[in-house]
Amino acid sequence: MHTGDTPNLADSFMAVARRIRHTHMGALEPFGLNPSQSRALHVLAREGQPMRLRALADQLRIVARSATDIVDSLEAADLVTRADDPADRRAVLVSLTDTGRTRLHDIDDARGKVAVELFDTLDAAEREELQRILTKITAAD
């Protein structure tokens, strides 16, 4: 690639990222969640077992105080529960509730519809190529 192409490519990429973020936020709105809360639910589901609040913060790449705020709001919505960690009474374990799992399933369905809407202009070969390119860029981290 010529270095002269890089700014245009970066601008295009950022425009797509903004569109994805805006559309994703719209998909979360009916669930009363923001992207940070959705990400926290996904991390907890992927972990598959109770997580320490500190580990959740690390996975989300945020400070513990911000994770506490996210968990507070998710707990108020009955999507997660907290329990004392029996191995360390100073630590708190966070778990998905059944309601949280159901909500996450609904969110994933909504995200799937958003993905179809966003990428419907690409044919199957173009989507595969885009996936290959994005995977390559992500792996370079």
N, C-alpha and C positions, 0 to 999 in steps of 0.2 A: 504494500500500500504506500502511496505517496503521502508524505507528511501533510501536504495541502488538503488531502481528503479527510484527515482525522477530525478537524473541527466540525465539518458537516456531518460526518458519521456520528460523532458524539452528540451533536444537537438532535439528530434524528433519534438516536437511542434514548436520550433524555425525554424527548417528546412522547415516545412510546411508553416509557416508564411512568411519566405523569398520567397518561391516559389509563394505564393499567391501575395505578394507585387510585385515581379518581373513581374508576369503575368498580374497583374492589371495595372502596369505602361505601359506595352506593349499595353494593350487594350486602354489606354488613348492617346497614342502617335498619332494616326491618327486625333484626335480631337485637338491636340496642347495644351493639358492640362496636369498638373501634379496632383498627388493625393490630394494635399492641395486645389487646385482650384476646383477639383471635389467634395471634401467634402463640400466646401463653397456653391456650387450650390445645393447640397443635403440639406444642412441646410436651405437655403433660400426657397427651394421648400417645405420642411416639415413645415416650419413656415407659409407659405401660405399668408403672407402679408409682407409689407416692414419692415425691421429690422434695428435697429440702428447698426452702425458699431461696437460699443462697445459690444453689445449683440452678434453679429456674432463672434467676437473675443472670447468672453466667451464660446460660444457653441463649437468653434473649439479648445478651450484650448490653445490659443496663445495670444501673446501680441498685443495690438491695432495696433502698427506699422506694424507688420507682416500681420495683416488683411487688413490694408490699401494697402500694396503691392499686396496682392491677389486680392482685389477689383479693384485696378488700372489695372491689367492685364485682368481681366474679363470684365471690362468696355471697355477697348481698343478693345476687341473682340466682343463687342456689346452683351454680355451675361447678363450683369447687368446694372442697371442705379443707379445713386445717386440723391438724392433730399434733400433739407434742411428739417429738421424736424420742422413742424409748431409749435409744442409744446415746442421746445427748439432750438433756432437758432444756438446754438453751436454744435448741434448734426446733424449727417448725416444719412439718411435712405437709405438702399440698397434694391433693388428689382430685381427679375428676369425679363428679357425681354422675348418676345415671342421666339426670337432666342435662348435664354438661356434655356427655357422650352423644345424646340425642341432638342437642343443639349443634355440636360439631359436625355431625352427619348432615344436618340441614344446611349448615354453612358450606360444607364441601359441595353439596348439590348446587347451591347458588353460585359458588366459585366456578364450578364446571360450566354452568350456563354462561357466565361472564367470559370464560375462556373461549367458548364456541363463538360468542358474539365478537370478541376481539380478533380471533384468528380465522374467522370464517372466510375472509377474503383470500386466504392462502389455500392452495391445493395441498393434497397430502404430501407430495414430494417437497414442497416449499416448507411445510410445517416440520417435516423430518430434518431438512437442512437447517432450519432455524434452531431446532433443538440441538443439533450437532454443534452448531456455532456457539450457542449459549453455554452448552456444557464445556466446550473448550475454553471459553472465556472464564467461566466459573472455576474450572480446574487450575487456572493459572494463578489463583490466589495463593 
